[in-house]
C-alpha cells in the first residue's frame, strides 16, 4: 500500500488497516459525489437473490426490504444493498441499535444528521 498524505498518519492504525486489506478483497468501489437520499445507489449481488450473510436464496428467504449497506446512523443516505435477506436484516438491526447508542456521543459532536435532518443530541442529566 502506498501512503501519501498532507496530514499526519498514525502508523499503528495504518498498519492495522494494511493487515485488514490483506484479508479482504474489494468487490466494488463507488465514488459518492453527494450523500443524500435522492441519489440512491443500490448494490446488486452478482448472483440473483443470495443473502450475503446466511447464503440462502430466494424463495427460501425473502428480499422485500432494501437494506443500508452502511448504517444510516453513521450518516449513509446513499448506499443500499439488494443482497441481504429480510431475516438477516431484522437480526442485524438489533445490533445496529446498540451500536448507534454507543456512537451517539461521537455522532453528536461530528454533527451526523438523523433521518429528519436534525443533528443528534445527548440529554445530560
N, C-alpha and C positions, 0 to 999 in steps of 0.2 A: 504494500500500500504506500503510495506516495503522499507525503503530507506537505502542505503549503498553506500558511495562514497568516493573516495580518494580526491575529490575536494569539495570546499565549496558549499553548496546548498542554493540558495536563497529561503527562507521559503515562501515568498509571491507567487513566481512563482510555487513552489512545491504545495502549497495549491490550486492554480488555476487549475493546471493540475489534481490534485486529484479530484476536483469538476467536471472537464470535463470528467474524466473517469467514473463517476457515471451516466452520461447522454448518454454514447455511449457504444456499445458492440464491442469487437474485433471480426471481422468476419474472418479475415485471417491474419496470421503472417508469414512473409517470411524473411529468412536471405539472405542478398545480400553480396556475397563474393567479387565481383568485379563489379563496376558500369561502364559498358561500353555497347555500342550499340550491340555488338556481343553476349552478354548474355541476350537477351530479355526474360522477364518473362511477359506473358500475363495472366492477371487475368480474369477468366471467371465467368459469372454470374451463380448462381445455377439454375436459370430459363433460358430457351432459349430465347435469344434476347429480354430482357426487359430493357429499359433505367433506370439507377439508379436515374436520376433526374426527368424526366417527367412521368415515369412509363408506357409509351406507348411501344407497342411491334411491332415486325415485323409481317406483312408487312405495318402496318400503318406508321411506320418510318423506315428509312434505317440505316444500320450499316456498311457502306463501309469503314469508317476510323477507325483505331485503335488508340485510344487517350492515351496520357500520363496520368497515374493515379496521379502522382505528376508532376507539370510543369517542362519542360526541363530547363527553365531559372534558376531554383533553383539548377540544377545540375543532375536531374534524366535522366539517359540514359538507364535504365533497365526496370522499371515498366510501363506496358501498361495495358489498360483495354479494354475488348471486350463488355462492357455493358454500353456504352454511345452513344446515337444515334447521327447521323450527325447533326441534328438540334441543339441539346444541345451543342455539341462540338463547332459548329460555334458560338453560342450565348455566351458561356463562354470564348471563345478565345478573345473576345473584352475586357473582364475584365482582362485576363491574360496579355495583352499588357500593360495596365495601371499599373498593379501590378509589372510587370517586370521593367517598367520605375521607379517606386517608389523604388524598391530594387536595382537598378543599382549601387549606391554607395557602398552598402553592398557587392554585388557580386563582385565588382571590388577589394575591399580590402580583401575579402576572396578567391580571385583568382578562382571563379567559371568559368569553361570553357564554351565556346559557342559551337554551332554545328560544327564550323570549327576548334575546338580545340585551339582557341585563347583565351586569357584571355580578359574579358570585360574591357573596359576603359571608362573614362569620359573625355570629352573635356572641359577644363576650359577656359573661355574667358577672 
